Amino acid sequence: MCFICIEPQNQTGYSEFLLLGLSDDPEMQPLLFTLFLSMYLVIMLGNLLIILAVISNSHLHTPMYFFLCNLSLADISFSTTTVPKMLVNLQTSSKSITYAGCLTQVTFYSLFGCLDCLLLAVMAYDRLVAICQPLHYLVIMNPSSCGLLVLLSFFFSFLDSQLHFLMVSQLTFCEDVEIPHFFCDPSQLLSLACSDNSTNNILIYFVGAIFGGVPLSGILFSYYKIISSIRRVPSTGSKYKIFSTCGSHLSVVCLFYGTGIGVYLSSALSSSLRKDAVASVMYTVVTPMLNPFIYSLRNRDIKSALWRMIRRIV
Protein backbone atom coordinates (compact mmCIF):
# COMPACT_ATOMS: atom_id res chain seq x y z
CA MET A 1 0.00 0.00 0.00
CA CYS A 2 1.24 3.42 -0.91
CA PHE A 3 1.44 5.94 1.90
CA ILE A 4 1.24 9.63 1.15
CA CYS A 5 2.30 12.16 3.72
CA ILE A 6 0.09 15.22 3.45
CA GLU A 7 1.87 18.40 4.52
CA PRO A 8 0.10 21.76 4.83
CA GLN A 9 2.77 23.49 2.79
CA ASN A 10 2.73 20.88 -0.03
CA GLN A 11 -0.69 20.13 -1.45
CA THR A 12 0.33 18.92 -4.91
CA GLY A 13 -0.58 15.30 -4.13
CA TYR A 14 -3.63 13.63 -2.67
CA SER A 15 -5.54 16.33 -0.80
CA GLU A 16 -9.10 15.20 -0.05
CA PHE A 17 -10.80 13.30 2.77
CA LEU A 18 -14.24 11.71 2.79
CA LEU A 19 -16.75 12.62 5.50
CA LEU A 20 -19.08 9.63 5.81
CA GLY A 21 -21.67 11.66 7.73
CA LEU A 22 -24.47 10.31 9.88
CA SER A 23 -26.04 7.84 7.43
CA ASP A 24 -25.28 6.07 4.13
CA ASP A 25 -28.97 5.65 3.29
CA PRO A 26 -29.79 7.91 0.27
CA GLU A 27 -33.42 8.18 1.39
CA MET A 28 -32.29 9.70 4.70
CA GLN A 29 -30.29 12.52 3.08
CA PRO A 30 -33.25 14.90 2.38
CA LEU A 31 -34.62 14.33 5.89
CA LEU A 32 -31.23 14.98 7.49
CA PHE A 33 -30.73 18.08 5.32
CA THR A 34 -34.11 19.52 6.36
CA LEU A 35 -33.55 18.66 10.02
CA PHE A 36 -30.07 20.18 10.29
CA LEU A 37 -30.92 23.22 8.18
CA SER A 38 -33.84 23.94 10.54
CA MET A 39 -31.66 23.46 13.62
CA TYR A 40 -28.92 25.69 12.18
CA LEU A 41 -31.40 28.46 11.39
CA VAL A 42 -32.76 28.22 14.95
CA ILE A 43 -29.18 28.48 16.29
CA MET A 44 -28.51 31.58 14.20
CA LEU A 45 -31.84 33.27 14.90
CA GLY A 46 -31.97 32.44 18.62
CA ASN A 47 -28.44 33.56 19.41
CA LEU A 48 -28.68 36.68 17.23
CA LEU A 49 -31.89 37.65 19.03
CA ILE A 50 -30.12 37.31 22.38
CA ILE A 51 -27.28 39.56 21.15
CA LEU A 52 -29.67 42.16 19.69
CA ALA A 53 -31.83 42.15 22.83
CA VAL A 54 -28.80 42.87 25.03
CA ILE A 55 -27.42 45.56 22.71
CA SER A 56 -30.77 47.33 22.31
CA ASN A 57 -31.63 47.44 26.03
CA SER A 58 -29.47 49.66 28.21
CA HIS A 59 -30.67 47.87 31.37
CA LEU A 60 -28.89 44.74 30.12
CA HIS A 61 -25.51 46.45 29.72
CA THR A 62 -24.10 44.54 32.68
CA PRO A 63 -21.19 42.05 32.98
CA MET A 64 -23.49 39.00 33.02
CA TYR A 65 -25.16 39.91 29.73
CA PHE A 66 -21.88 41.04 28.19
CA PHE A 67 -20.56 37.51 28.75
CA LEU A 68 -23.83 36.05 27.47
CA CYS A 69 -23.42 37.97 24.20
CA ASN A 70 -19.93 36.54 23.78
CA LEU A 71 -21.23 33.04 24.55
CA SER A 72 -23.93 33.46 21.88
CA LEU A 73 -21.28 34.56 19.35
CA ALA A 74 -19.14 31.55 20.27
CA ASP A 75 -22.15 29.22 19.84
CA ILE A 76 -22.92 30.65 16.39
CA SER A 77 -19.28 30.26 15.35
CA PHE A 78 -19.01 26.74 16.85
CA SER A 79 -21.97 25.48 14.82
CA THR A 80 -20.92 27.37 11.68
CA THR A 81 -17.61 25.50 11.75
CA THR A 82 -19.29 22.15 11.07
CA VAL A 83 -22.96 22.40 10.04
CA PRO A 84 -22.74 24.35 6.71
CA LYS A 85 -20.24 21.85 5.26
CA MET A 86 -22.48 18.96 6.33
CA LEU A 87 -25.47 20.65 4.67
CA VAL A 88 -23.53 21.14 1.43
CA ASN A 89 -22.47 17.48 1.43
CA LEU A 90 -26.05 16.32 2.09
CA GLN A 91 -27.46 18.54 -0.66
CA THR A 92 -24.86 17.64 -3.31
CA SER A 93 -24.52 13.96 -2.28
CA SER A 94 -20.80 14.63 -2.00
CA LYS A 95 -18.73 13.44 0.94
CA SER A 96 -15.43 15.12 0.15
CA ILE A 97 -13.61 17.80 2.08
CA THR A 98 -10.28 19.25 1.08
CA TYR A 99 -7.27 18.83 3.31
CA ALA A 100 -7.15 22.61 3.82
CA GLY A 101 -10.86 22.60 4.69
CA CYS A 102 -10.32 19.77 7.16
CA LEU A 103 -7.49 21.64 8.89
CA THR A 104 -9.69 24.74 9.01
CA GLN A 105 -12.47 22.76 10.70
CA VAL A 106 -10.03 21.29 13.23
CA THR A 107 -8.69 24.76 14.06
CA PHE A 108 -12.01 26.55 14.48
CA TYR A 109 -13.75 23.58 16.12
CA SER A 110 -11.03 23.57 18.81
CA LEU A 111 -11.04 27.38 19.06
CA PHE A 112 -14.77 27.87 19.63
CA GLY A 113 -15.26 24.66 21.63
CA CYS A 114 -12.58 25.79 24.07
CA LEU A 115 -13.97 29.34 24.07
CA ASP A 116 -17.36 27.97 25.14
CA CYS A 117 -15.72 26.18 28.09
CA LEU A 118 -13.78 29.24 29.20
CA LEU A 119 -16.71 31.65 28.84
CA LEU A 120 -18.89 29.36 30.96
CA ALA A 121 -16.14 29.44 33.62
CA VAL A 122 -15.96 33.26 33.39
CA MET A 123 -19.75 33.48 33.77
CA ALA A 124 -19.55 31.24 36.87
CA TYR A 125 -16.94 33.62 38.33
CA ASP A 126 -19.24 36.55 37.55
CA ARG A 127 -22.07 34.89 39.53
CA LEU A 128 -19.63 34.11 42.36
CA VAL A 129 -18.64 37.76 42.71
CA ALA A 130 -22.25 38.97 42.37
CA ILE A 131 -23.51 36.69 45.15
CA CYS A 132 -20.54 36.48 47.52
CA GLN A 133 -19.28 40.07 47.17
CA PRO A 134 -22.29 42.12 46.04
CA LEU A 135 -21.00 45.43 47.45
CA HIS A 136 -17.78 45.16 45.46
CA TYR A 137 -19.35 43.61 42.33
CA LEU A 138 -19.24 46.69 40.08
CA VAL A 139 -15.68 47.48 41.21
CA ILE A 140 -14.36 43.95 40.57
CA MET A 141 -16.37 43.35 37.38
CA ASN A 142 -15.68 46.72 35.79
CA PRO A 143 -15.69 47.05 31.95
CA SER A 144 -11.89 46.70 31.73
CA SER A 145 -11.90 43.50 33.80
CA CYS A 146 -14.74 42.03 31.74
CA GLY A 147 -12.99 42.83 28.48
CA LEU A 148 -9.74 41.36 29.79
CA LEU A 149 -11.48 38.12 30.85
CA VAL A 150 -12.97 37.69 27.36
CA LEU A 151 -9.64 38.48 25.69
CA LEU A 152 -7.82 35.95 27.90
CA SER A 153 -10.48 33.36 27.10
CA PHE A 154 -9.97 33.97 23.39
CA PHE A 155 -6.17 33.88 23.75
CA PHE A 156 -6.16 30.50 25.51
CA SER A 157 -8.73 29.16 23.03
CA PHE A 158 -6.49 30.31 20.17
CA LEU A 159 -3.54 28.57 21.82
CA ASP A 160 -5.59 25.36 22.10
CA SER A 161 -6.61 25.56 18.43
CA GLN A 162 -3.01 26.03 17.30
CA LEU A 163 -1.91 22.99 19.28
CA HIS A 164 -4.60 20.89 17.58
CA PHE A 165 -3.63 22.35 14.19
CA LEU A 166 0.03 21.45 14.69
CA MET A 167 -0.78 17.92 15.82
CA VAL A 168 -3.08 17.17 12.86
CA SER A 169 -0.86 18.88 10.27
CA GLN A 170 2.04 16.56 11.16
CA LEU A 171 0.06 13.34 10.67
CA THR A 172 0.70 10.90 7.83
CA PHE A 173 -2.41 9.48 6.13
CA CYS A 174 -3.12 6.63 3.75
CA GLU A 175 -5.03 7.00 0.49
CA ASP A 176 -8.83 7.34 0.54
CA VAL A 177 -9.13 8.50 4.11
CA GLU A 178 -12.74 7.93 5.21
CA ILE A 179 -13.77 9.79 8.35
CA PRO A 180 -16.85 8.21 10.02
CA HIS A 181 -18.12 11.62 11.10
CA PHE A 182 -19.85 14.72 9.72
CA PHE A 183 -16.82 16.94 10.42
CA CYS A 184 -13.06 16.59 10.89
CA ASP A 185 -12.90 15.54 14.53
CA PRO A 186 -9.25 15.68 15.71
CA SER A 187 -9.56 12.42 17.66
CA GLN A 188 -10.94 10.64 14.58
CA LEU A 189 -8.08 11.93 12.44
CA LEU A 190 -5.56 10.67 14.97
CA SER A 191 -7.10 7.20 14.90
CA LEU A 192 -7.04 7.14 11.07
CA ALA A 193 -3.41 8.25 10.67
CA CYS A 194 -0.90 5.69 9.44
CA SER A 195 2.01 7.01 11.48
CA ASP A 196 2.77 6.27 15.14
CA ASN A 197 0.44 8.51 17.13
CA SER A 198 1.18 7.48 20.70
CA THR A 199 2.73 10.87 21.52
CA ASN A 200 -0.07 12.79 19.78
CA ASN A 201 -2.74 10.73 21.56
CA ILE A 202 -1.21 11.51 24.94
CA LEU A 203 -0.84 15.17 24.01
CA ILE A 204 -4.41 15.60 22.72
CA TYR A 205 -5.90 14.08 25.89
CA PHE A 206 -3.56 16.19 28.04
CA VAL A 207 -4.58 19.37 26.18
CA GLY A 208 -8.25 18.35 26.48
CA ALA A 209 -7.85 17.77 30.21
CA ILE A 210 -6.22 21.19 30.68
CA PHE A 211 -8.54 23.31 28.52
CA GLY A 212 -11.68 21.36 29.44
CA GLY A 213 -10.94 20.22 32.99
CA VAL A 214 -9.55 23.48 34.41
CA PRO A 215 -12.64 25.55 33.40
CA LEU A 216 -14.92 22.81 34.78
CA SER A 217 -12.97 22.84 38.05
CA GLY A 218 -13.38 26.62 38.19
CA ILE A 219 -17.14 26.28 37.63
CA LEU A 220 -17.47 23.63 40.35
CA PHE A 221 -15.43 25.72 42.80
CA SER A 222 -17.53 28.82 42.04
CA TYR A 223 -20.78 26.98 42.70
CA TYR A 224 -19.36 25.42 45.86
CA LYS A 225 -18.64 28.93 47.17
CA ILE A 226 -22.03 30.19 45.95
CA ILE A 227 -23.93 27.36 47.69
CA SER A 228 -21.89 27.87 50.87
CA SER A 229 -22.79 31.57 50.84
CA ILE A 230 -26.49 30.92 50.14
CA ARG A 231 -26.73 28.42 52.99
CA ARG A 232 -25.94 31.23 55.44
CA VAL A 233 -28.99 33.21 54.28
CA PRO A 234 -31.79 32.64 56.87
CA SER A 235 -34.85 33.15 54.62
CA THR A 236 -35.87 30.35 52.24
CA GLY A 237 -37.41 32.87 49.86
CA SER A 238 -34.17 34.87 49.75
CA LYS A 239 -32.17 31.70 49.11
CA TYR A 240 -34.35 30.83 46.12
CA LYS A 241 -34.22 34.38 44.76
CA ILE A 242 -30.42 34.49 44.96
CA PHE A 243 -29.88 31.06 43.43
CA SER A 244 -32.42 31.74 40.66
CA THR A 245 -29.92 34.20 39.15
CA CYS A 246 -27.66 31.20 38.49
CA GLY A 247 -30.39 28.92 37.10
CA SER A 248 -29.89 29.63 33.39
CA HIS A 249 -26.10 29.42 33.59
CA LEU A 250 -26.19 26.20 35.59
CA SER A 251 -28.61 24.65 33.07
CA VAL A 252 -26.30 25.55 30.16
CA VAL A 253 -23.24 24.18 32.01
CA CYS A 254 -25.03 20.88 32.72
CA LEU A 255 -26.18 20.65 29.09
CA PHE A 256 -22.77 21.47 27.59
CA TYR A 257 -20.60 19.33 29.87
CA GLY A 258 -23.24 16.61 30.22
CA THR A 259 -23.43 16.03 26.47
CA GLY A 260 -19.63 16.33 26.09
CA ILE A 261 -18.96 13.77 28.82
CA GLY A 262 -21.74 11.58 27.39
CA VAL A 263 -20.07 11.59 23.97
CA TYR A 264 -16.71 10.75 25.55
CA LEU A 265 -18.19 7.82 27.52
CA SER A 266 -20.13 6.53 24.52
CA SER A 267 -16.98 6.57 22.38
CA ALA A 268 -15.07 4.75 25.12
CA LEU A 269 -17.75 2.07 25.57
CA SER A 270 -18.98 1.72 21.99
CA SER A 271 -17.00 0.25 19.11
CA SER A 272 -19.19 2.01 16.50
CA LEU A 273 -17.57 5.20 15.24
CA ARG A 274 -20.80 6.17 13.44
CA LYS A 275 -22.65 6.16 16.78
CA ASP A 276 -20.00 8.55 18.12
CA ALA A 277 -20.83 10.92 15.25
CA VAL A 278 -24.54 10.80 16.11
CA ALA A 279 -23.72 11.48 19.78
CA SER A 280 -21.55 14.45 18.78
CA VAL A 281 -24.61 16.17 17.33
CA MET A 282 -25.71 16.82 20.92
CA TYR A 283 -22.92 19.25 21.83
CA THR A 284 -22.12 20.63 18.36
CA VAL A 285 -25.70 21.40 17.29
CA VAL A 286 -28.32 20.71 19.98
CA THR A 287 -26.58 22.58 22.83
CA PRO A 288 -26.02 25.85 20.87
CA MET A 289 -29.65 25.59 19.70
CA LEU A 290 -31.06 25.20 23.22
CA ASN A 291 -28.93 27.85 24.95
CA PRO A 292 -31.03 30.84 23.74
CA PHE A 293 -34.24 29.09 24.86
CA ILE A 294 -32.77 28.40 28.30
CA TYR A 295 -31.72 32.02 28.80
CA SER A 296 -34.90 33.54 27.34
CA LEU A 297 -37.34 31.24 29.16
CA ARG A 298 -35.60 31.29 32.55
CA ASN A 299 -34.52 34.94 32.52
CA ARG A 300 -37.21 37.61 32.99
CA ASP A 301 -34.95 40.48 31.81
CA ILE A 302 -34.04 38.75 28.54
CA LYS A 303 -37.66 37.71 27.98
CA SER A 304 -38.98 41.25 28.44
CA ALA A 305 -36.19 42.72 26.27
CA LEU A 306 -37.01 40.27 23.48
CA TRP A 307 -40.72 41.11 23.62
CA ARG A 308 -39.99 44.84 23.51
CA MET A 309 -37.69 44.40 20.52
CA ILE A 310 -40.23 42.23 18.67
CA ARG A 311 -43.04 44.72 19.33
CA ARG A 312 -40.79 47.52 18.07
CA ILE A 313 -40.09 45.61 14.84
CA VAL A 314 -43.73 44.63 14.30
QUISULWO-V846813 format. One record per residue. N is the residue number from 0. RES is the residue in three letters. SS is DSSP state (H for helix, E for strand, - for the rest). OMEGA is omega in whole degrees, -180 to 180 (NA if undefined). Layout:
n = [N:N]
res = [RES:RES]
ss = [SS:SS]
omega = [OMEGA:OMEGA]
This chain:
n = [0:1:2:3:4:5:6:7:8:9:10:11:12:13:14:15:16:17:18:19:20:21:22:23:24:25:26:27:28:29:30:31:32:33:34:35:36:37:38:39:40:41:42:43:44:45:46:47:48:49:50:51:52:53:54:55:56:57:58:59:60:61:62:63:64:65:66:67:68:69:70:71:72:73:74:75:76:77:78:79:80:81:82:83:84:85:86:87:88:89:90:91:92:93:94:95:96:97:98:99:100:101:102:103:104:105:106:107:108:109:110:111:112:113:114:115:116:117:118:119:120:121:122:123:124:125:126:127:128:129:130:131:132:133:134:135:136:137:138:139:140:141:142:143:144:145:146:147:148:149:150:151:152:153:154:155:156:157:158:159:160:161:162:163:164:165:166:167:168:169:170:171:172:173:174:175:176:177:178:179:180:181:182:183:184:185:186:187:188:189:190:191:192:193:194:195:196:197:198:199:200:201:202:203:204:205:206:207:208:209:210:211:212:213:214:215:216:217:218:219:220:221:222:223:224:225:226:227:228:229:230:231:232:233:234:235:236:237:238:239:240:241:242:243:244:245:246:247:248:249:250:251:252:253:254:255:256:257:258:259:260:261:262:263:264:265:266:267:268:269:270:271:272:273:274:275:276:277:278:279:280:281:282:283:284:285:286:287:288:289:290:291:292:293:294:295:296:297:298:299:300:301:302:303:304:305:306:307:308:309:310:311:312:313]
res = [MET:CYS:PHE:ILE:CYS:ILE:GLU:PRO:GLN:ASN:GLN:THR:GLY:TYR:SER:GLU:PHE:LEU:LEU:LEU:GLY:LEU:SER:ASP:ASP:PRO:GLU:MET:GLN:PRO:LEU:LEU:PHE:THR:LEU:PHE:LEU:SER:MET:TYR:LEU:VAL:ILE:MET:LEU:GLY:ASN:LEU:LEU:ILE:ILE:LEU:ALA:VAL:ILE:SER:ASN:SER:HIS:LEU:HIS:THR:PRO:MET:TYR:PHE:PHE:LEU:CYS:ASN:LEU:SER:LEU:ALA:ASP:ILE:SER:PHE:SER:THR:THR:THR:VAL:PRO:LYS:MET:LEU:VAL:ASN:LEU:GLN:THR:SER:SER:LYS:SER:ILE:THR:TYR:ALA:GLY:CYS:LEU:THR:GLN:VAL:THR:PHE:TYR:SER:LEU:PHE:GLY:CYS:LEU:ASP:CYS:LEU:LEU:LEU:ALA:VAL:MET:ALA:TYR:ASP:ARG:LEU:VAL:ALA:ILE:CYS:GLN:PRO:LEU:HIS:TYR:LEU:VAL:ILE:MET:ASN:PRO:SER:SER:CYS:GLY:LEU:LEU:VAL:LEU:LEU:SER:PHE:PHE:PHE:SER:PHE:LEU:ASP:SER:GLN:LEU:HIS:PHE:LEU:MET:VAL:SER:GLN:LEU:THR:PHE:CYS:GLU:ASP:VAL:GLU:ILE:PRO:HIS:PHE:PHE:CYS:ASP:PRO:SER:GLN:LEU:LEU:SER:LEU:ALA:CYS:SER:ASP:ASN:SER:THR:ASN:ASN:ILE:LEU:ILE:TYR:PHE:VAL:GLY:ALA:ILE:PHE:GLY:GLY:VAL:PRO:LEU:SER:GLY:ILE:LEU:PHE:SER:TYR:TYR:LYS:ILE:ILE:SER:SER:ILE:ARG:ARG:VAL:PRO:SER:THR:GLY:SER:LYS:TYR:LYS:ILE:PHE:SER:THR:CYS:GLY:SER:HIS:LEU:SER:VAL:VAL:CYS:LEU:PHE:TYR:GLY:THR:GLY:ILE:GLY:VAL:TYR:LEU:SER:SER:ALA:LEU:SER:SER:SER:LEU:ARG:LYS:ASP:ALA:VAL:ALA:SER:VAL:MET:TYR:THR:VAL:VAL:THR:PRO:MET:LEU:ASN:PRO:PHE:ILE:TYR:SER:LEU:ARG:ASN:ARG:ASP:ILE:LYS:SER:ALA:LEU:TRP:ARG:MET:ILE:ARG:ARG:ILE:VAL]
ss = [-:-:E:E:-:-:E:-:-:E:-:-:-:-:-:E:E:E:E:-:-:-:-:-:-:H:H:H:H:H:H:H:H:H:H:H:H:H:H:H:H:H:H:H:H:H:H:H:H:H:H:H:H:H:H:H:-:H:H:H:-:-:H:H:H:H:H:H:H:H:H:H:H:H:H:H:H:H:H:H:H:H:H:H:H:H:H:H:H:H:H:H:-:-:-:E:E:E:H:H:H:H:H:H:H:H:H:H:H:H:H:H:H:H:H:H:H:H:H:H:H:H:H:H:H:H:H:H:H:H:H:H:-:H:H:H:H:H:H:H:-:-:H:H:H:H:H:H:H:H:H:H:H:H:H:H:H:H:H:H:H:H:H:H:H:H:H:H:H:-:-:-:E:E:-:-:-:E:E:-:-:-:-:-:-:H:H:H:H:H:H:H:-:-:-:-:-:H:H:H:H:H:H:H:H:H:H:H:H:H:H:H:H:H:H:H:H:H:H:H:H:H:H:H:H:H:H:H:H:H:H:-:-:-:-:H:H:H:H:H:H:H:H:H:-:-:H:H:H:H:H:H:H:H:H:H:H:H:H:H:H:H:H:H:H:H:H:H:H:-:-:-:H:H:H:H:H:H:H:H:H:H:H:H:H:H:H:H:H:H:H:H:H:H:H:H:H:H:-:H:H:H:H:H:H:H:H:H:H:H:H:H:H:-]
omega = [-179:178:-180:178:-177:180:-180:-176:-179:-177:-179:180:180:-172:178:172:176:175:-175:176:-175:-178:176:-177:-179:-179:180:-174:179:179:179:179:-180:-179:-176:174:179:-179:-180:178:177:178:-178:-177:-177:-178:176:178:177:-179:-179:179:180:-178:-174:-177:-177:179:-179:178:-179:-179:-177:-178:172:178:178:176:179:176:178:176:178:179:177:-178:-180:180:-179:178:-172:-170:-179:179:177:179:178:180:178:-177:-176:-176:177:-179:-172:170:-179:178:178:178:179:178:178:178:179:-177:-176:175:179:-179:-173:173:177:180:175:-180:-176:179:176:177:178:179:175:177:177:178:178:-180:-178:-176:-175:179:-174:-179:-179:-173:-177:177:-179:-177:177:-177:179:180:180:178:179:179:178:179:177:177:179:-179:-180:176:177:177:178:-179:180:175:177:178:-179:180:-177:-177:180:-177:175:-177:174:176:176:180:-180:-178:-179:-175:177:173:-178:178:-178:-179:177:179:178:-179:-178:-179:-179:-177:178:-174:-176:179:180:179:178:-178:-176:177:177:179:178:180:-179:-173:174:-176:-179:176:179:177:177:179:-180:178:-180:-179:173:179:179:-180:178:179:-179:-179:-180:178:-174:-174:178:179:179:177:-179:-179:180:-176:180:178:180:-172:-178:-179:-180:178:180:178:180:180:-176:-178:178:179:178:179:178:178:180:-179:180:178:179:-176:-177:178:-178:179:179:176:176:179:179:179:-179:178:-176:-176:178:-176:-174:-179:176:179:-176:-177:179:179:180:-177:-178:-178:-176:-175:-176:-179:179:-179:-179:178:178:179:179:-180:180:179:179:180:-179:NA]
